[in-house]
């Protein structure tokens, strides 16, 4: 449980990134299908999770420094 609490912001960021990526794909997406990331939800959601994790981890590391 201690190990999980070390990554809580990263996990929350990944979940938020997945939800945001899904709604981005659903509402905006790529109509023509030529966009390799935005055309399929199977590629958009992991990409969003990765970006969410990185942003949340970066924000958590900045908050620990101050």
PDB file of N, H, CA, C and O in Angstrom:
ATOM      1  N   UNK A   1       0.823  -1.196   0.000  1.00  0.00           N
ATOM      2  CA  UNK A   1       0.000   0.000   0.000  1.00  0.00           C
ATOM      3  C   UNK A   1       0.866   1.257   0.000  1.00  0.00           C
ATOM      4  O   UNK A   1       0.494   2.274  -0.586  1.00  0.00           O
ATOM      5  N   UNK A   2       2.008   1.183   0.652  1.00  0.00           N
ATOM      6  H   UNK A   2       2.310   0.357   1.127  1.00  0.00           H
ATOM      7  CA  UNK A   2       2.911   2.328   0.679  1.00  0.00           C
ATOM      8  C   UNK A   2       3.426   2.639  -0.724  1.00  0.00           C
ATOM      9  O   UNK A   2       3.560   3.803  -1.101  1.00  0.00           O
ATOM     10  N   UNK A   3       3.711   1.599  -1.483  1.00  0.00           N
ATOM     11  H   UNK A   3       3.602   0.653  -1.177  1.00  0.00           H
ATOM     12  CA  UNK A   3       4.207   1.787  -2.838  1.00  0.00           C
ATOM     13  C   UNK A   3       3.142   2.434  -3.725  1.00  0.00           C
ATOM     14  O   UNK A   3       3.462   3.265  -4.575  1.00  0.00           O
ATOM     15  N   UNK A   4       1.897   2.060  -3.533  1.00  0.00           N
ATOM     16  H   UNK A   4       1.637   1.384  -2.843  1.00  0.00           H
ATOM     17  CA  UNK A   4       0.810   2.630  -4.315  1.00  0.00           C
ATOM     18  C   UNK A   4       0.629   4.108  -4.005  1.00  0.00           C
ATOM     19  O   UNK A   4       0.315   4.893  -4.900  1.00  0.00           O
ATOM     20  N   UNK A   5       0.822   4.495  -2.753  1.00  0.00           N
ATOM     21  H   UNK A   5       1.076   3.857  -2.026  1.00  0.00           H
ATOM     22  CA  UNK A   5       0.661   5.902  -2.395  1.00  0.00           C
ATOM     23  C   UNK A   5       1.762   6.774  -2.999  1.00  0.00           C
ATOM     24  O   UNK A   5       1.579   7.981  -3.157  1.00  0.00           O
ATOM     25  N   UNK A   6       2.899   6.173  -3.336  1.00  0.00           N
ATOM     26  H   UNK A   6       3.047   5.192  -3.208  1.00  0.00           H
ATOM     27  CA  UNK A   6       3.962   6.936  -3.989  1.00  0.00           C
ATOM     28  C   UNK A   6       3.570   7.345  -5.404  1.00  0.00           C
ATOM     29  O   UNK A   6       4.045   8.360  -5.915  1.00  0.00           O
ATOM     30  N   UNK A   7       2.710   6.561  -6.031  1.00  0.00           N
ATOM     31  H   UNK A   7       2.325   5.737  -5.616  1.00  0.00           H
ATOM     32  CA  UNK A   7       2.313   6.817  -7.416  1.00  0.00           C
ATOM     33  C   UNK A   7       0.881   7.305  -7.552  1.00  0.00           C
ATOM     34  O   UNK A   7       0.309   7.225  -8.639  1.00  0.00           O
ATOM     35  N   UNK A   8       0.290   7.804  -6.483  1.00  0.00           N
ATOM     36  H   UNK A   8       0.754   7.869  -5.599  1.00  0.00           H
ATOM     37  CA  UNK A   8      -1.130   8.166  -6.544  1.00  0.00           C
ATOM     38  C   UNK A   8      -1.393   9.296  -7.529  1.00  0.00           C
ATOM     39  O   UNK A   8      -2.413   9.264  -8.217  1.00  0.00           O
ATOM     40  N   UNK A   9      -0.521  10.288  -7.626  1.00  0.00           N
ATOM     41  H   UNK A   9       0.308  10.313  -7.067  1.00  0.00           H
ATOM     42  CA  UNK A   9      -0.744  11.371  -8.574  1.00  0.00           C
ATOM     43  C   UNK A   9      -0.555  10.894 -10.007  1.00  0.00           C
ATOM     44  O   UNK A   9      -1.267  11.335 -10.909  1.00  0.00           O
ATOM     45  N   UNK A  10       0.385  10.009 -10.217  1.00  0.00           N
ATOM     46  H   UNK A  10       0.964   9.651  -9.484  1.00  0.00           H
ATOM     47  CA  UNK A  10       0.575   9.451 -11.549  1.00  0.00           C
ATOM     48  C   UNK A  10      -0.603   8.612 -11.999  1.00  0.00           C
ATOM     49  O   UNK A  10      -1.008   8.674 -13.160  1.00  0.00           O
ATOM     50  N   UNK A  11      -1.155   7.828 -11.085  1.00  0.00           N
ATOM     51  H   UNK A  11      -0.826   7.778 -10.142  1.00  0.00           H
ATOM     52  CA  UNK A  11      -2.318   7.005 -11.413  1.00  0.00           C
ATOM     53  C   UNK A  11      -3.530   7.880 -11.685  1.00  0.00           C
ATOM     54  O   UNK A  11      -4.270   7.634 -12.638  1.00  0.00           O
ATOM     55  N   UNK A  12      -3.740   8.890 -10.866  1.00  0.00           N
ATOM     56  H   UNK A  12      -3.139   9.090 -10.092  1.00  0.00           H
ATOM     57  CA  UNK A  12      -4.864   9.801 -11.101  1.00  0.00           C
ATOM     58  C   UNK A  12      -4.693  10.565 -12.415  1.00  0.00           C
ATOM     59  O   UNK A  12      -5.662  10.791 -13.140  1.00  0.00           O
ATOM     60  N   UNK A  13      -3.474  10.955 -12.710  1.00  0.00           N
ATOM     61  H   UNK A  13      -2.687  10.772 -12.121  1.00  0.00           H
ATOM     62  CA  UNK A  13      -3.207  11.640 -13.975  1.00  0.00           C
ATOM     63  C   UNK A  13      -3.448  10.738 -15.170  1.00  0.00           C
ATOM     64  O   UNK A  13      -3.978  11.181 -16.190  1.00  0.00           O
ATOM     65  N   UNK A  14      -3.059   9.464 -15.051  1.00  0.00           N
ATOM     66  H   UNK A  14      -2.629   9.104 -14.223  1.00  0.00           H
ATOM     67  CA  UNK A  14      -3.290   8.519 -16.143  1.00  0.00           C
ATOM     68  C   UNK A  14      -4.779   8.285 -16.362  1.00  0.00           C
ATOM     69  O   UNK A  14      -5.232   8.211 -17.505  1.00  0.00           O
ATOM     70  N   UNK A  15      -5.538   8.168 -15.290  1.00  0.00           N
ATOM     71  H   UNK A  15      -5.170   8.228 -14.362  1.00  0.00           H
ATOM     72  CA  UNK A  15      -6.985   7.993 -15.431  1.00  0.00           C
ATOM     73  C   UNK A  15      -7.638   9.225 -16.036  1.00  0.00           C
ATOM     74  O   UNK A  15      -8.509   9.112 -16.899  1.00  0.00           O
ATOM     75  N   UNK A  16      -7.223  10.390 -15.588  1.00  0.00           N
ATOM     76  H   UNK A  16      -6.515  10.481 -14.887  1.00  0.00           H
ATOM     77  CA  UNK A  16      -7.766  11.632 -16.152  1.00  0.00           C
ATOM     78  C   UNK A  16      -7.374  11.760 -17.620  1.00  0.00           C
ATOM     79  O   UNK A  16      -8.184  12.193 -18.439  1.00  0.00           O
ATOM     80  N   UNK A  17      -6.163  11.395 -17.956  1.00  0.00           N
ATOM     81  H   UNK A  17      -5.505  11.043 -17.291  1.00  0.00           H
ATOM     82  CA  UNK A  17      -5.720  11.443 -19.343  1.00  0.00           C
ATOM     83  C   UNK A  17      -6.504  10.496 -20.231  1.00  0.00           C
ATOM     84  O   UNK A  17      -6.801  10.824 -21.380  1.00  0.00           O
ATOM     85  N   UNK A  18      -6.846   9.310 -19.705  1.00  0.00           N
ATOM     86  H   UNK A  18      -6.604   9.043 -18.772  1.00  0.00           H
ATOM     87  CA  UNK A  18      -7.640   8.358 -20.479  1.00  0.00           C
ATOM     88  C   UNK A  18      -9.037   8.900 -20.747  1.00  0.00           C
ATOM     89  O   UNK A  18      -9.551   8.770 -21.858  1.00  0.00           O
ATOM     90  N   UNK A  19      -9.650   9.502 -19.744  1.00  0.00           N
ATOM     91  H   UNK A  19      -9.233   9.608 -18.841  1.00  0.00           H
ATOM     92  CA  UNK A  19     -10.995  10.054 -19.915  1.00  0.00           C
ATOM     93  C   UNK A  19     -10.968  11.231 -20.890  1.00  0.00           C
ATOM     94  O   UNK A  19     -11.826  11.328 -21.767  1.00  0.00           O
ATOM     95  N   UNK A  20     -10.001  12.111 -20.745  1.00  0.00           N
ATOM     96  H   UNK A  20      -9.304  12.032 -20.033  1.00  0.00           H
ATOM     97  CA  UNK A  20      -9.895  13.261 -21.640  1.00  0.00           C
ATOM     98  C   UNK A  20      -9.610  12.809 -23.067  1.00  0.00           C
ATOM     99  O   UNK A  20     -10.175  13.353 -24.016  1.00  0.00           O
ATOM    100  N   UNK A  21      -8.734  11.814 -23.227  1.00  0.00           N
ATOM    101  H   UNK A  21      -8.274  11.371 -22.457  1.00  0.00           H
ATOM    102  CA  UNK A  21      -8.415  11.313 -24.565  1.00  0.00           C
ATOM    103  C   UNK A  21      -9.634  10.669 -25.219  1.00  0.00           C
ATOM    104  O   UNK A  21      -9.856  10.837 -26.418  1.00  0.00           O
ATOM    105  N   UNK A  22     -10.420   9.937 -24.441  1.00  0.00           N
ATOM    106  H   UNK A  22     -10.239   9.801 -23.466  1.00  0.00           H
ATOM    107  CA  UNK A  22     -11.620   9.324 -25.007  1.00  0.00           C
ATOM    108  C   UNK A  22     -12.587  10.388 -25.489  1.00  0.00           C
ATOM    109  O   UNK A  22     -13.103  10.288 -26.602  1.00  0.00           O
ATOM    110  N   UNK A  23     -12.844  11.403 -24.680  1.00  0.00           N
ATOM    111  H   UNK A  23     -12.425  11.484 -23.776  1.00  0.00           H
ATOM    112  CA  UNK A  23     -13.773  12.444 -25.100  1.00  0.00           C
ATOM    113  C   UNK A  23     -13.206  13.280 -26.248  1.00  0.00           C
ATOM    114  O   UNK A  23     -13.964  13.768 -27.086  1.00  0.00           O
ATOM    115  N   UNK A  24     -11.899  13.447 -26.296  1.00  0.00           N
ATOM    116  H   UNK A  24     -11.284  13.051 -25.615  1.00  0.00           H
ATOM    117  CA  UNK A  24     -11.289  14.138 -27.427  1.00  0.00           C
ATOM    118  C   UNK A  24     -11.503  13.329 -28.704  1.00  0.00           C
ATOM    119  O   UNK A  24     -11.865  13.884 -29.742  1.00  0.00           O
ATOM    120  N   UNK A  25     -11.280  12.014 -28.626  1.00  0.00           N
ATOM    121  H   UNK A  25     -10.987  11.563 -27.783  1.00  0.00           H
ATOM    122  CA  UNK A  25     -11.501  11.155 -29.785  1.00  0.00           C
ATOM    123  C   UNK A  25     -12.968  11.161 -30.200  1.00  0.00           C
ATOM    124  O   UNK A  25     -13.281  11.207 -31.390  1.00  0.00           O
ATOM    125  N   UNK A  26     -13.858  11.113 -29.227  1.00  0.00           N
ATOM    126  H   UNK A  26     -13.603  11.075 -28.261  1.00  0.00           H
ATOM    127  CA  UNK A  26     -15.291  11.044 -29.508  1.00  0.00           C
ATOM    128  C   UNK A  26     -15.808  12.333 -30.139  1.00  0.00           C
ATOM    129  O   UNK A  26     -16.571  12.278 -31.103  1.00  0.00           O
ATOM    130  N   UNK A  27     -15.412  13.480 -29.620  1.00  0.00           N
ATOM    131  H   UNK A  27     -14.792  13.525 -28.836  1.00  0.00           H
ATOM    132  CA  UNK A  27     -15.964  14.755 -30.066  1.00  0.00           C
ATOM    133  C   UNK A  27     -15.178  15.392 -31.220  1.00  0.00           C
ATOM    134  O   UNK A  27     -15.780  15.979 -32.119  1.00  0.00           O
ATOM    135  N   UNK A  28     -13.844  15.285 -31.207  1.00  0.00           N
ATOM    136  H   UNK A  28     -13.355  14.808 -30.477  1.00  0.00           H
ATOM    137  CA  UNK A  28     -13.044  15.952 -32.225  1.00  0.00           C
ATOM    138  C   UNK A  28     -12.445  14.920 -33.179  1.00  0.00           C
ATOM    139  O   UNK A  28     -12.775  14.888 -34.364  1.00  0.00           O
ATOM    140  N   UNK A  29     -11.566  14.083 -32.647  1.00  0.00           N
ATOM    141  H   UNK A  29     -11.298  14.110 -31.684  1.00  0.00           H
ATOM    142  CA  UNK A  29     -11.014  12.969 -33.407  1.00  0.00           C
ATOM    143  C   UNK A  29     -10.463  13.322 -34.766  1.00  0.00           C
ATOM    144  O   UNK A  29     -10.053  14.456 -35.014  1.00  0.00           O
ATOM    145  N   UNK A  30     -10.457  12.345 -35.638  1.00  0.00           N
ATOM    146  H   UNK A  30     -10.790  11.424 -35.438  1.00  0.00           H
ATOM    147  CA  UNK A  30      -9.969  12.500 -37.001  1.00  0.00           C
ATOM    148  C   UNK A  30     -10.984  11.836 -37.922  1.00  0.00           C
ATOM    149  O   UNK A  30     -11.083  10.609 -37.964  1.00  0.00           O
ATOM    150  N   UNK A  31     -11.719  12.630 -38.642  1.00  0.00           N
ATOM    151  H   UNK A  31     -11.638  13.626 -38.608  1.00  0.00           H
ATOM    152  CA  UNK A  31     -12.809  12.128 -39.470  1.00  0.00           C
ATOM    153  C   UNK A  31     -12.295  11.311 -40.649  1.00  0.00           C
ATOM    154  O   UNK A  31     -12.882  10.282 -40.986  1.00  0.00           O
ATOM    155  N   UNK A  32     -11.233  11.740 -41.266  1.00  0.00           N
ATOM    156  H   UNK A  32     -10.757  12.576 -40.991  1.00  0.00           H
ATOM    157  CA  UNK A  32     -10.753  11.080 -42.480  1.00  0.00           C
ATOM    158  C   UNK A  32     -10.089   9.732 -42.205  1.00  0.00           C
ATOM    159  O   UNK A  32     -10.019   8.892 -43.102  1.00  0.00           O
ATOM    160  N   UNK A  33      -9.603   9.510 -40.990  1.00  0.00           N
ATOM    161  H   UNK A  33      -9.660  10.193 -40.261  1.00  0.00           H
ATOM    162  CA  UNK A  33      -8.933   8.260 -40.660  1.00  0.00           C
ATOM    163  C   UNK A  33      -7.463   8.240 -41.016  1.00  0.00           C
ATOM    164  O   UNK A  33      -6.822   7.196 -40.896  1.00  0.00           O
ATOM    165  N   UNK A  34      -6.911   9.354 -41.447  1.00  0.00           N
ATOM    166  H   UNK A  34      -7.432  10.202 -41.544  1.00  0.00           H
ATOM    167  CA  UNK A  34      -5.500   9.391 -41.825  1.00  0.00           C
ATOM    168  C   UNK A  34      -4.584   9.765 -40.661  1.00  0.00           C
ATOM    169  O   UNK A  34      -3.362   9.682 -40.791  1.00  0.00           O
ATOM    170  N   UNK A  35      -5.146  10.170 -39.537  1.00  0.00           N
ATOM    171  H   UNK A  35      -6.138  10.238 -39.431  1.00  0.00           H
ATOM    172  CA  UNK A  35      -4.345  10.525 -38.371  1.00  0.00           C
ATOM    173  C   UNK A  35      -4.021   9.243 -37.604  1.00  0.00           C
ATOM    174  O   UNK A  35      -4.946   8.564 -37.158  1.00  0.00           O
ATOM    175  N   UNK A  36      -2.754   8.888 -37.435  1.00  0.00           N
ATOM    176  H   UNK A  36      -2.003   9.440 -37.798  1.00  0.00           H
ATOM    177  CA  UNK A  36      -2.430   7.599 -36.820  1.00  0.00           C
ATOM    178  C   UNK A  36      -2.807   7.501 -35.344  1.00  0.00           C
ATOM    179  O   UNK A  36      -3.107   6.405 -34.868  1.00  0.00           O
ATOM    180  N   UNK A  37      -2.803   8.590 -34.620  1.00  0.00           N
ATOM    181  H   UNK A  37      -2.559   9.479 -35.006  1.00  0.00           H
ATOM    182  CA  UNK A  37      -3.124   8.524 -33.193  1.00  0.00           C
ATOM    183  C   UNK A  37      -4.587   8.817 -32.946  1.00  0.00           C
ATOM    184  O   UNK A  37      -5.242   8.099 -32.190  1.00  0.00           O
ATOM    185  N   UNK A  38      -5.108   9.850 -33.564  1.00  0.00           N
ATOM    186  H   UNK A  38      -4.576  10.433 -34.178  1.00  0.00           H
ATOM    187  CA  UNK A  38      -6.457  10.319 -33.251  1.00  0.00           C
ATOM    188  C   UNK A  38      -7.572   9.564 -33.958  1.00  0.00           C
ATOM    189  O   UNK A  38      -8.737   9.766 -33.618  1.00  0.00           O
ATOM    190  N   UNK A  39      -7.270   8.704 -34.925  1.00  0.00           N
ATOM    191  H   UNK A  39      -6.323   8.540 -35.201  1.00  0.00           H
ATOM    192  CA  UNK A  39      -8.338   8.063 -35.672  1.00  0.00           C
ATOM    193  C   UNK A  39      -8.951   6.880 -34.928  1.00  0.00           C
ATOM    194  O   UNK A  39     -10.126   6.580 -35.143  1.00  0.00           O
ATOM    195  N   UNK A  40      -8.209   6.205 -34.070  1.00  0.00           N
ATOM    196  H   UNK A  40      -7.255   6.449 -33.895  1.00  0.00           H
ATOM    197  CA  UNK A  40      -8.715   5.039 -33.329  1.00  0.00           C
ATOM    198  C   UNK A  40      -8.678   5.294 -31.839  1.00  0.00           C
ATOM    199  O   UNK A  40      -7.726   5.880 -31.324  1.00  0.00           O
ATOM    200  N   UNK A  41      -9.708   4.857 -31.151  1.00  0.00           N
ATOM    201  H   UNK A  41     -10.481   4.381 -31.570  1.00  0.00           H
ATOM    202  CA  UNK A  41      -9.713   5.044 -29.702  1.00  0.00           C
ATOM    203  C   UNK A  41      -8.690   4.133 -29.042  1.00  0.00           C
ATOM    204  O   UNK A  41      -8.214   4.432 -27.947  1.00  0.00           O
ATOM    205  N   UNK A  42      -8.339   3.008 -29.700  1.00  0.00           N
ATOM    206  H   UNK A  42      -8.726   2.765 -30.590  1.00  0.00           H
ATOM    207  CA  UNK A  42      -7.370   2.081 -29.128  1.00  0.00           C
ATOM    208  C   UNK A  42      -5.970   2.693 -29.047  1.00  0.00           C
ATOM    209  O   UNK A  42      -5.164   2.276 -28.216  1.00  0.00           O
ATOM    210  N   UNK A  43      -5.680   3.652 -29.880  1.00  0.00           N
ATOM    211  H   UNK A  43      -6.335   3.990 -30.556  1.00  0.00           H
ATOM    212  CA  UNK A  43      -4.382   4.320 -29.800  1.00  0.00           C
ATOM    213  C   UNK A  43      -4.465   5.634 -29.043  1.00  0.00           C
ATOM    214  O   UNK A  43      -3.478   6.077 -28.457  1.00  0.00           O
ATOM    215  N   UNK A  44      -5.627   6.255 -29.050  1.00  0.00           N
ATOM    216  H   UNK A  44      -6.429   5.895 -29.526  1.00  0.00           H
ATOM    217  CA  UNK A  44      -5.776   7.556 -28.398  1.00  0.00           C
ATOM    218  C   UNK A  44      -5.778   7.441 -26.879  1.00  0.00           C
ATOM    219  O   UNK A  44      -5.184   8.277 -26.197  1.00  0.00           O
ATOM    220  N   UNK A  45      -6.431   6.424 -26.343  1.00  0.00           N
ATOM    221  H   UNK A  45      -6.913   5.745 -26.897  1.00  0.00           H
ATOM    222  CA  UNK A  45      -6.536   6.300 -24.882  1.00  0.00           C
ATOM    223  C   UNK A  45      -5.177   5.994 -24.237  1.00  0.00           C
ATOM    224  O   UNK A  45      -4.838   6.653 -23.255  1.00  0.00           O
ATOM    225  N   UNK A  46      -4.375   5.030 -24.731  1.00  0.00           N
ATOM    226  H   UNK A  46      -4.651   4.494 -25.529  1.00  0.00           H
ATOM    227  CA  UNK A  46      -3.046   4.852 -24.111  1.00  0.00           C
ATOM    228  C   UNK A  46      -2.145   6.082 -24.243  1.00  0.00           C
ATOM    229  O   UNK A  46      -1.372   6.387 -23.334  1.00  0.00           O
ATOM    230  N   UNK A  47      -2.245   6.787 -25.370  1.00  0.00           N
ATOM    231  H   UNK A  47      -2.873   6.540 -26.108  1.00  0.00           H
ATOM    232  CA  UNK A  47      -1.477   8.010 -25.540  1.00  0.00           C
ATOM    233  C   UNK A  47      -1.914   9.058 -24.513  1.00  0.00           C
ATOM    234  O   UNK A  47      -1.072   9.739 -23.928  1.00  0.00           O
ATOM    235  N   UNK A  48      -3.203   9.189 -24.296  1.00  0.00           N
ATOM    236  H   UNK A  48      -3.887   8.636 -24.772  1.00  0.00           H
ATOM    237  CA  UNK A  48      -3.715  10.115 -23.290  1.00  0.00           C
ATOM    238  C   UNK A  48      -3.303   9.717 -21.884  1.00  0.00           C
ATOM    239  O   UNK A  48      -3.000  10.571 -21.051  1.00  0.00           O
ATOM    240  N   UNK A  49      -3.292   8.402 -21.621  1.00  0.00           N
ATOM    241  H   UNK A  49      -3.538   7.708 -22.297  1.00  0.00           H
ATOM    242  CA  UNK A  49      -2.849   7.935 -20.306  1.00  0.00           C
ATOM    243  C   UNK A  49      -1.380   8.271 -20.068  1.00  0.00           C
ATOM    244  O   UNK A  49      -0.997   8.687 -18.975  1.00  0.00           O
ATOM    245  N   UNK A  50      -0.576   8.088 -21.089  1.00  0.00           N
ATOM    246  H   UNK A  50      -0.887   7.750 -21.977  1.00  0.00           H
ATOM    247  CA  UNK A  50       0.843   8.405 -20.958  1.00  0.00           C
ATOM    248  C   UNK A  50       1.055   9.892 -20.712  1.00  0.00           C
ATOM    249  O   UNK A  50       1.827  10.277 -19.834  1.00  0.00           O
ATOM    250  N   UNK A  51       0.378  10.719 -21.479  1.00  0.00           N
ATOM    251  H   UNK A  51      -0.249  10.407 -22.193  1.00  0.00           H
ATOM    252  CA  UNK A  51       0.509  12.170 -21.298  1.00  0.00           C
ATOM    253  C   UNK A  51      -0.014  12.608 -19.931  1.00  0.00           C
ATOM    254  O   UNK A  51       0.593  13.460 -19.283  1.00  0.00           O
ATOM    255  N   UNK A  52      -1.128  12.036 -19.488  1.00  0.00           N
ATOM    256  H   UNK A  52      -1.621  11.343 -20.014  1.00  0.00           H
ATOM    257  CA  UNK A  52      -1.667  12.368 -18.176  1.00  0.00           C
ATOM    258  C   UNK A  52      -0.730  11.978 -17.055  1.00  0.00           C
ATOM    259  O   UNK A  52      -0.551  12.727 -16.095  1.00  0.00           O
ATOM    260  N   UNK A  53      -0.125  10.790 -17.179  1.00  0.00           N
ATOM    261  H   UNK A  53      -0.270  10.182 -17.959  1.00  0.00           H
ATOM    262  CA  UNK A  53       0.829  10.349 -16.161  1.00  0.00           C
ATOM    263  C   UNK A  53       2.039  11.270 -16.108  1.00  0.00           C
ATOM    264  O   UNK A  53       2.480  11.659 -15.027  1.00  0.00           O
ATOM    265  N   UNK A  54       2.575  11.619 -17.269  1.00  0.00           N
ATOM    266  H   UNK A  54       2.217  11.303 -18.147  1.00  0.00           H
ATOM    267  CA  UNK A  54       3.763  12.473 -17.297  1.00  0.00           C
ATOM    268  C   UNK A  54       3.485  13.860 -16.730  1.00  0.00           C
ATOM    269  O   UNK A  54       4.304  14.403 -15.989  1.00  0.00           O
ATOM    270  N   UNK A  55       2.342  14.432 -17.071  1.00  0.00           N
ATOM    271  H   UNK A  55       1.676  13.991 -17.673  1.00  0.00           H
ATOM    272  CA  UNK A  55       2.001  15.763 -16.555  1.00  0.00           C
ATOM    273  C   UNK A  55       1.784  15.719 -15.046  1.00  0.00           C
ATOM    274  O   UNK A  55       2.260  16.594 -14.323  1.00  0.00           O
ATOM    275  N   UNK A  56       1.067  14.703 -14.569  1.00  0.00           N
ATOM    276  H   UNK A  56       0.680  13.992 -15.157  1.00  0.00           H
ATOM    277  CA  UNK A  56       0.812  14.601 -13.134  1.00  0.00           C
ATOM    278  C   UNK A  56       2.098  14.334 -12.356  1.00  0.00           C
ATOM    279  O   UNK A  56       2.290  14.880 -11.270  1.00  0.00           O
ATOM    280  N   UNK A  57       2.970  13.507 -12.901  1.00  0.00           N
ATOM    281  H   UNK A  57       2.814  13.063 -13.784  1.00  0.00           H
ATOM    282  CA  UNK A  57       4.234  13.221 -12.231  1.00  0.00           C
ATOM    283  C   UNK A  57       5.123  14.459 -12.198  1.00  0.00           C
ATOM    284  O   UNK A  57       5.798  14.716 -11.201  1.00  0.00           O
ATOM    285  N   UNK A  58       5.123  15.214 -13.274  1.00  0.00           N
ATOM    286  H   UNK A  58       4.575  15.005 -14.083  1.00  0.00           H
ATOM    287  CA  UNK A  58       5.884  16.460 -13.309  1.00  0.00           C
ATOM    288  C   UNK A  58       5.343  17.462 -12.300  1.00  0.00           C
ATOM    289  O   UNK A  58       6.112  18.116 -11.595  1.00  0.00           O
ATOM    290  N   UNK A  59       4.026  17.583 -12.229  1.00  0.00           N
ATOM    291  H   UNK A  59       3.401  17.053 -12.802  1.00  0.00           H
ATOM    292  CA  UNK A  59       3.413  18.512 -11.264  1.00  0.00           C
ATOM    293  C   UNK A  59       3.702  18.055  -9.832  1.00  0.00           C
ATOM    294  O   UNK A  59       3.951  18.891  -8.963  1.00  0.00           O
ATOM    295  N   UNK A  60       3.673  16.762  -9.575  1.00  0.00           N
ATOM    296  H   UNK A  60       3.470  16.083 -10.281  1.00  0.00           H
ATOM    297  CA  UNK A  60       3.960  16.268  -8.228  1.00  0.00           C
ATOM    298  C   UNK A  60       5.413  16.509  -7.846  1.00  0.00           C
ATOM    299  O   UNK A  60       5.707  16.821  -6.692  1.00  0.00           O
ATOM    300  N   UNK A  61       6.325  16.366  -8.806  1.00  0.00           N
ATOM    301  H   UNK A  61       6.085  16.111  -9.744  1.00  0.00           H
ATOM    302  CA  UNK A  61       7.734  16.603  -8.479  1.00  0.00           C
ATOM    303  C   UNK A  61       8.001  18.085  -8.224  1.00  0.00           C
ATOM    304  O   UNK A  61       8.835  18.421  -7.383  1.00  0.00           O
ATOM    305  N   UNK A  62       7.309  18.977  -8.937  1.00  0.00           N
ATOM    306  H   UNK A  62       6.632  18.704  -9.620  1.00  0.00           H
ATOM    307  CA  UNK A  62       7.458  20.403  -8.666  1.00  0.00           C
ATOM    308  C   UNK A  62       6.873  20.789  -7.314  1.00  0.00           C
ATOM    309  O   UNK A  62       7.410  21.664  -6.636  1.00  0.00           O
ATOM    310  N   UNK A  63       5.790  20.154  -6.920  1.00  0.00           N
ATOM    311  H   UNK A  63       5.354  19.443  -7.471  1.00  0.00           H
ATOM    312  CA  UNK A  63       5.182  20.485  -5.635  1.00  0.00           C
ATOM    313  C   UNK A  63       6.020  19.975  -4.462  1.00  0.00           C
ATOM    314  O   UNK A  63       5.965  20.546  -3.373  1.00  0.00           O
ATOM    315  N   UNK A  64       6.791  18.913  -4.672  1.00  0.00           N
ATOM    316  H   UNK A  64       6.835  18.450  -5.557  1.00  0.00           H
ATOM    317  CA  UNK A  64       7.649  18.410  -3.607  1.00  0.00           C
ATOM    318  C   UNK A  64       8.881  19.284  -3.407  1.00  0.00           C
ATOM    319  O   UNK A  64       9.442  19.317  -2.311  1.00  0.00           O
ATOM    320  N   UNK A  65       9.309  19.990  -4.447  1.00  0.00           N
ATOM    321  H   UNK A  65       8.854  19.963  -5.337  1.00  0.00           H
ATOM    322  CA  UNK A  65      10.500  20.822  -4.346  1.00  0.00           C
ATOM    323  C   UNK A  65      10.255  22.077  -3.520  1.00  0.00           C
ATOM    324  O   UNK A  65      11.178  22.585  -2.884  1.00  0.00           O
ATOM    325  N   UNK A  66       9.040  22.580  -3.520  1.00  0.00           N
ATOM    326  H   UNK A  66       8.290  22.168  -4.037  1.00  0.00           H
ATOM    327  CA  UNK A  66       8.765  23.824  -2.802  1.00  0.00           C
ATOM    328  C   UNK A  66       8.416  23.580  -1.371  1.00  0.00           C
ATOM    329  O   UNK A  66       8.156  24.527  -0.628  1.00  0.00           O
TER     330      UNK A  66
END
